[in-house]
Amino acid sequence: MPTLHSRIADALTQGFPETVETQPELMAHHLAQAGLTERAIEYFRKAARHAIERSANAEAIGHLTRALEMLESLPEKPERARLALGLEVMLGQAMIADRGYAAPETRKILLRAKTRFDDLTDPSQKFAILYGIWAGHYVGGEGSKQRDAAIAFLAEAERHKDTAALCIAHRMLGTTCVTTGEFATALHHLERARALYDPAHHPRYRYQYGQDIGAAALCYLSWALWHLGHVDRASEVAAEAMKLAEQLSHPHTLVYTICHARAFIDLFSRRREDARSDAAMVVSLSTENGFSHWVNCGRILEGWAEICRGEVDGGIELLRAGIAAWHKRGARLWLPIFLTLEAEAYAKAGRGDAALVVIEEALAIATDTGECLAMAEVLRVKARLLKAVAGAETKEIETILLNSLEIARAQQARCWELRAACDLARLRQGQGREREGLKLVQAIYEQFTEGFDTADLREAKALMQDLKRSLDRKRNECAVKKTKQSAVDAVFEASKSLAHHDGDESSR
């Protein structure tokens, strides 16, 4: 039987070169059955590469797992270790796409591959593994490990003077800083990544890093810009990211970019018009290509879209199921944002107690993971829930809003700062402190140079006008009161004068 398989392999090589090229898994099977292990491993590797390029990641995992199993039967020598590392680099990439960045099985492969590094390790393989490990820490909500991994990657990129690696290193550091709320520092790194990206040569690295490195840099650049208050520029960069992703014909890059540059920018901006179509596209593409990490994100977005349409109960179920699946895969990233959406949904459904429980969970996870990008907004929503649901003391609500404002200011997160200021101004308006509220909102509003047609800035402008009208009414009322008092005083003085005159007359 091995001889037969060997003859079939020879016949395929000699007579059907196109079949060998397009169906390397067929050659791998016959070579494996023939006991030609080294050649079989090479064809399993080729088959896996073909599968990854067409986003058939589950198939690639099967080919690579088989190749690694066969490799164990070969004599132990340096060449075997280097071949194993190459296979594990590919396997890590397929696992990231199929199982998710933070899945235990993905981490196991990446950490095992790292143990194979030596002085002769191909830098591109080292970069792929180091990136995967960083991404696992990022998605898993391990803040300090994430930063350390990004710094280590940058040091390695600088040592090799590799432009693509430097691009991804600055993207990693920028992403890390976005997560921790260091938006100005994030902007520096992400603009550097954007400048380093070479559209002529770097798109091929999407197979090494999971998605196109330029599109990823643009996605997070749009986030940094939005938080810093450059909302129009953020939208322009997000549109640029989408255009690049659509040109590449790479499903993982496209899903990644839709989630970041469309869905999240819309969430941040409170734009709901495209929420349903974006969620549907993410779910469809992820289901078709087996992207379990992103299909869970899509389900969460799908649930929020239904809630925005008024289908609150059904939307909550979708949202909760998506969050549970997200968490089950080891992902803690963005949970504070997702849980805040869930809390707001419960409030819409009249389930105030559940809303407060979930918002506390969001705050606890943000504190534990160090994910602070939306901490100011989570606190603002908590204050709103306490006011609407629990009838909390005004002092408690004011303290939470002041905390939200302080965090946003420290982060230079102008958009979150404006929202917190507006809520605080409304609270002070109810206390008759309109002047304080107007001064607060106006000082932040005047820092914006763009985005005046967005919901946040329109609402802030309307609030300032309302506060001014309230102050004008008070001034008018005060003026009328003062006029009336002046008239009363004049009458009183006239009466006194008349009485005094009458007294003088009577004495005479």
Protein Blocks (a to p, Z undefined) as FASTA:
>chain_A
ZZmmmmmmmmmmmmmmmlmmmmmmlmmmmmmmnopaklmmmmmmmmmmmmmmnopaklmm
mmmmmmmmmmmmpccdfklmmmmmmmmmmmmmmmmmmnojklmklmmmmmmmmmmgcfkl
cfklmmmmmmmmmmmmmmnopaklmmmmmmmmmmmmmmnopaklmmmmmmmmmmmmmmno
paklmmmmmmmmmmmpcfklmmmmmmmnopafklmmmmmmmmmmmmnopamlmmmmmmmm
mmmmmmnopaklmmmmmmmmmmmmmmmnopaklmmmmmmmmmmmmmmnopaklmmmmmmm
mmmmmmmnopamlmmmmmmmmmmmmmmnopaghklmmmmmmmmmmmmnopaklmmmmmmm
mmmmmmmnopaklmmmmmmmmmmmmmmmnopafklmmmmmmmmmmmmmmnopaklmmmmm
mmmmmmmmmnopmmmmmmmmmmmmmmpcghklgmklmmmmmmmmmmmmmmmmmmmmmmmm
mmmmmmmmmmmmmmmmmmmmmmmmmmZZ
